[in-house]
């Protein structure tokens, strides 16, 4: 049996709470891989579970969440429900849009199009619309101040596409919400979810590359690490618009491209094209006698970013880069502690919850996979059933 079995055999809400309390800083982001993957449902379950255990919760968002109808699709959404005594960081204009009573305890001096972000304590329970911070520094401030005002567990609702949430500087660990909104096939949903987990938990480069990369990251510049240890630092603060120029500077034996700022699909595509050209131009090895093959790490040209929040890349771009012989690396990982599923979608026929749960669990064997509505959980391809959460 997997060592997680003792946890997975319990109620999904207990699993999530125990994992969240073990996260760095007791701060967890719930990130949907697409709209309608059920992240707000999972957030509400975690809030309820923490409250039942006497734990004060702080809640905020990396965007707009908790409204009764989706601001983009117009579809009904589950509201965020907050108990009395909990804390919330939200735009001041939304204080009176929900049914709970809020007492503002501090203005944070961070501004959004919906107004200043304020820190409030819930006086009477109810639902709330949370328009949170849209910049990483503001979100770090909100998390810190909620903790200082007594929040024992902080939950960040991750709006789709908010890549800065993947920064371990902000959130200690993540729950990824996936489901039928991604695709109509359980197998394809599992593949896409596995890919997302891979992007959150990319490998750290070797120690000698880390030693070179850290000061470059601190300067916010980009550089090529040559095979002889020489470092070519690019003179531009941003590499946007210079992707082709950067790729053309990569030579055959180079070790890594170290990116002090964001890595986008265009850059990866240019580097992948360069690597493919290099491979096609390499002369055939005609030397006689057996040779020891190079390890994959020695063969791979690395593109190194600070953490997953700096990777503004899609699955196709990352896969094409890796297929060309490249390897994406990060100095700091964004640990994923669980996968939640929603087998329903507004646009597709529902999938069988147990089938979807097991398919994802077989693809991502090291993480617990849960359905808080159906009361199902699995790890390593083995499912457990408890009482439904709703």
C-alpha positions in Angstrom: 0.0 0.0 0.0 1.1 3.6 -0.7 2.3 5.6 2.3 -0.5 8.1 1.6 -3.2 5.4 1.9 -3.9 6.1 5.6 -4.7 9.7 4.6 -6.6 9.0 1.5 -8.9 6.5 3.2 -10.5 9.4 5.2 -12.9 12.1 4.2 -11.7 14.2 1.3 -12.1 17.4 3.4 -9.8 15.9 6.1 -7.3 15.0 3.5 -7.2 18.5 2.1 -7.0 20.1 5.5 -4.2 17.9 6.7 -2.2 18.5 3.6 -2.8 22.3 3.7 -1.7 22.5 7.4 1.6 20.9 6.3 2.2 23.4 3.5 5.0 26.0 3.9 3.5 29.0 5.7 0.2 27.2 5.8 -0.8 29.0 2.7 -2.4 27.1 -0.2 -3.5 28.1 -3.7 -6.5 26.4 -5.3 -5.9 26.8 -9.0 -8.3 25.7 -11.7 -6.8 24.3 -14.9 -9.8 25.8 -16.7 -13.0 27.5 -15.8 -15.7 25.3 -14.3 -13.2 22.8 -12.9 -14.7 23.2 -9.4 -12.0 25.2 -7.6 -14.5 27.3 -5.6 -16.3 24.1 -4.5 -13.0 22.8 -3.2 -12.2 26.2 -1.5 -15.5 26.1 0.3 -14.9 22.6 1.5 -11.5 23.5 2.9 -13.0 26.6 4.6 -15.7 24.5 6.2 -13.3 21.7 7.2 -10.9 24.2 8.8 -13.7 26.0 10.7 -15.0 22.7 12.1 -11.6 22.1 13.5 -11.4 25.5 15.1 -8.9 26.9 12.7 -9.2 30.6 11.7 -9.1 31.0 7.9 -7.9 33.8 5.7 -9.1 34.0 2.1 -8.2 36.1 -0.9 -8.0 35.7 -4.6 -5.6 36.3 -7.5 -8.4 37.8 -9.5 -12.2 37.8 -9.3 -14.0 35.0 -7.6 -17.1 34.3 -5.5 -19.6 36.2 -7.7 -22.9 34.4 -8.3 -22.6 34.5 -12.0 -19.3 34.2 -13.9 -18.3 37.6 -15.2 -17.2 36.2 -18.6 -19.5 33.2 -19.3 -22.6 34.4 -17.4 -23.0 30.9 -15.9 -24.0 30.5 -12.3 -21.1 29.9 -9.8 -20.9 28.6 -6.3 -20.4 31.6 -4.0 -17.5 31.7 -1.5 -19.0 31.2 1.9 -17.1 32.6 4.9 -17.7 31.8 8.6 -17.7 34.4 11.4 -14.2 35.3 12.6 -12.5 34.5 9.3 -10.4 37.1 7.4 -10.6 38.2 3.8 -8.6 40.5 1.6 -10.7 42.0 -1.1 -11.5 45.1 -3.2 -13.4 47.6 -1.1 -16.1 48.0 -3.7 -17.2 44.4 -3.1 -17.7 44.6 0.7 -21.5 45.0 0.4 -22.1 42.7 -2.6 -22.4 39.6 -0.5 -24.6 38.4 2.4 -22.0 38.4 5.2 -21.1 41.4 7.4 -17.5 42.6 7.1 -15.5 44.8 9.4 -12.5 46.5 7.7 -9.5 46.2 10.0 -6.8 47.6 7.6 -6.4 49.2 4.2 -3.5 47.7 2.4 -2.7 50.5 0.0 -2.9 48.1 -3.0 -5.2 49.1 -5.8 -7.2 47.2 -8.4 -9.7 48.5 -11.0 -12.3 47.6 -8.4 -10.7 49.8 -5.8 -8.3 49.5 -2.9 -7.7 46.1 -1.3 -8.8 46.0 2.3 -8.4 43.4 5.0 -11.7 42.6 6.7 -12.9 40.3 9.4 -16.2 38.5 9.0 -18.7 39.5 11.7 -21.6 37.3 10.6 -21.4 34.4 8.1 -22.4 34.5 4.5 -21.2 34.5 1.0 -18.8 37.1 -0.5 -17.4 38.2 -3.8 -13.6 38.4 -3.7 -11.9 40.6 -6.1 -8.3 40.2 -4.9 -4.8 41.5 -5.8 -3.7 41.4 -9.4 0.0 41.9 -8.7 2.4 39.5 -6.9 3.8 42.0 -4.4 0.3 43.1 -3.4 -0.8 39.5 -2.9 2.3 38.8 -0.8 1.3 41.8 1.4 -2.3 40.6 1.8 -1.1 37.1 2.8 1.3 38.4 5.3 -1.1 40.8 6.9 -3.9 38.2 7.2 -1.4 35.9 9.0 -0.4 38.8 11.3 -4.1 39.4 12.1 -4.6 35.8 13.2 -5.2 33.7 10.1 -3.9 30.2 10.9 -4.6 28.8 7.4 -4.6 31.0 4.2 -6.4 30.0 1.1 -5.9 31.8 -2.2 -8.4 31.2 -5.0 -6.5 31.2 -8.2 -8.2 32.8 -11.2 -7.5 31.1 -14.5 -4.5 32.4 -16.3 -3.0 34.2 -13.2 0.5 32.7 -13.7 2.0 34.8 -10.8 0.1 32.5 -8.4 2.5 29.7 -9.2 5.3 31.6 -7.4 6.4 29.8 -4.2 7.2 33.3 -2.8 3.4 33.8 -2.5 1.8 30.4 -2.0 3.4 27.5 -0.1 1.6 24.7 -2.0 -1.2 24.1 -4.5 -4.3 22.1 -5.1 -5.0 21.8 -8.8 -8.7 21.6 -9.8 -9.3 19.7 -13.1 -12.2 18.0 -14.8 -14.6 17.6 -17.7 -14.3 21.3 -18.6 -10.9 20.5 -20.0 -12.0 17.7 -22.4 -14.7 15.0 -22.9 -12.3 12.1 -22.5 -11.1 10.9 -19.1 -7.8 9.8 -20.6 -7.1 13.2 -22.2 -8.1 15.0 -19.0 -5.6 12.8 -17.2 -2.9 13.6 -19.7 -3.5 17.3 -19.6 -3.5 17.3 -15.7 -0.3 15.2 -15.6 1.3 17.8 -17.9 0.1 20.7 -15.6 1.6 18.9 -12.6 4.8 18.5 -14.5 5.0 22.2 -15.2 4.4 23.1 -11.6 7.1 20.7 -10.4 9.9 21.1 -13.0 13.3 19.8 -11.9 15.9 22.0 -10.3 19.1 22.3 -12.5 22.4 20.8 -11.3 24.2 22.6 -8.4 26.8 24.2 -10.6 24.1 25.7 -12.8 22.2 26.9 -9.8 25.3 28.7 -8.5 25.6 30.6 -11.8 21.9 31.2 -12.2 21.1 32.7 -8.8 23.0 36.0 -9.1 21.8 36.4 -12.7 18.2 36.0 -11.5 18.8 38.6 -8.8 19.9 41.0 -11.4 16.8 40.4 -13.5 18.9 39.8 -16.6 19.3 36.8 -18.9 22.5 34.9 -20.0 23.9 31.9 -21.8 26.1 29.5 -19.8 28.8 28.2 -22.1 30.4 24.7 -21.8 33.7 26.2 -20.6 31.9 28.0 -17.7 31.9 31.4 -19.4 28.8 33.5 -19.0 27.4 35.7 -21.8 25.0 38.2 -20.2 22.6 39.9 -22.6 22.5 43.7 -22.3 18.7 44.0 -22.3 16.4 44.0 -19.3 13.7 42.3 -21.2 14.0 39.6 -23.8 10.6 40.2 -25.3 11.0 40.8 -29.0 14.6 39.5 -29.0 13.8 35.8 -29.0 15.3 35.1 -32.4 18.5 37.0 -31.5 18.9 35.1 -28.3 18.3 31.7 -30.0 20.9 32.5 -32.7 23.5 33.1 -30.0 23.2 29.5 -28.7 26.2 27.4 -29.9 26.6 23.6 -30.0 28.0 22.9 -26.6 26.2 25.5 -24.5 24.8 24.4 -21.3 21.9 26.6 -20.4 19.9 29.8 -21.2 19.2 31.5 -17.8 16.2 33.8 -17.9 15.9 36.4 -15.2 12.4 37.4 -16.4 9.5 35.6 -18.0 9.9 32.7 -20.5 7.3 32.7 -23.2 6.2 30.4 -26.0 8.0 32.5 -28.7 11.3 32.1 -26.9 10.9 28.4 -26.4 9.9 28.0 -30.1 13.0 29.9 -31.3 15.3 27.9 -29.0 13.7 24.6 -30.0 14.2 25.5 -33.7 17.8 26.3 -33.0 18.3 23.0 -31.2 16.7 21.1 -34.0 18.9 22.8 -36.5 21.9 21.9 -34.4 21.0 18.3 -34.3 20.3 18.0 -38.0 23.7 19.7 -38.8 25.7 17.4 -36.5 28.0 15.1 -38.5 27.4 11.4 -38.1 29.6 9.6 -35.7 31.8 7.3 -37.7 34.4 6.5 -35.1 34.8 2.8 -34.5 34.3 1.0 -31.2 31.6 1.3 -28.6 31.0 4.6 -26.8 29.3 5.3 -23.6 26.0 7.1 -24.3 25.5 10.5 -22.8 23.0 10.7 -20.0 19.8 12.7 -20.8 21.0 15.5 -18.4 24.2 15.9 -20.3 22.4 16.0 -23.6 19.7 18.4 -22.7 20.1 22.2 -23.2 18.4 23.8 -20.2 16.2 26.9 -20.1 16.2 28.0 -16.5 13.6 30.2 -14.8 13.3 31.3 -11.2 10.0 29.4 -10.6 6.9 28.2 -12.5 5.3 31.7 -12.3 7.9 32.9 -14.8 6.8 30.4 -17.4 4.1 31.9 -19.6 4.1 28.9 -21.9 1.5 26.4 -23.1 1.6 22.7 -23.2 2.4 22.5 -26.9 5.3 25.0 -26.6 6.8 23.2 -23.7 6.4 19.7 -25.3 8.0 20.9 -28.5 10.9 22.4 -26.6 11.5 19.2 -24.7 11.1 17.1 -27.9 13.9 19.1 -29.4 16.3 18.0 -26.7 15.7 20.9 -24.3 14.9 20.7 -20.6 12.9 23.3 -18.6 14.2 23.8 -15.1 13.4 26.1 -12.2 15.3 27.2 -9.1 12.2 26.9 -6.9 9.4 24.4 -7.4 5.7 25.1 -6.7 4.7 21.9 -4.9 1.3 20.3 -5.7 -0.3 18.5 -2.8 -3.5 17.2 -4.3 -5.6 17.0 -7.4 -9.4 17.7 -7.2 -11.8 16.7 -10.0 -15.1 17.9 -11.3 -16.7 15.3 -13.7 -19.3 17.8 -14.9 -19.2 20.6 -17.4 -21.7 23.1 -18.7 -20.8 22.2 -22.2 -20.4 18.4 -22.1 -22.1 15.3 -20.9 -20.9 14.4 -17.4 -18.2 11.8 -16.9 -18.4 9.0 -14.4 -16.7 10.4 -11.2 -15.0 7.1 -10.2 -13.8 6.5 -13.7 -12.3 10.0 -14.0 -10.8 9.8 -10.5 -9.0 6.5 -11.2 -7.8 7.5 -14.6 -6.1 10.6 -13.2 -4.8 8.7 -10.2 -3.2 6.1 -12.6 -1.4 9.0 -14.4 -0.4 10.9 -11.3 0.3 8.1 -8.9 2.2 10.1 -6.3 -0.6 12.6 -5.4 -4.0 12.1 -3.8 -6.9 12.7 -6.2 -10.2 13.7 -4.7 -13.8 14.5 -5.5 -15.3 16.5 -2.6 -18.8 16.3 -4.0 -19.0 12.5 -4.6 -16.9 11.7 -1.5 -14.2 9.9 -3.5 -10.5 9.8 -3.2 -7.7 7.8 -4.7 -3.9 7.4 -4.7 -1.7 5.2 -6.9 -4.7 4.1 -8.9 -6.6 2.8 -5.8 -9.9 4.4 -4.9 -11.6 4.9 -1.5 -15.2 6.0 -0.9 -16.4 8.1 2.0 -19.6 10.1 2.5 -20.3 12.8 -0.1 -19.2 16.2 0.9 -22.3 18.0 -0.3 
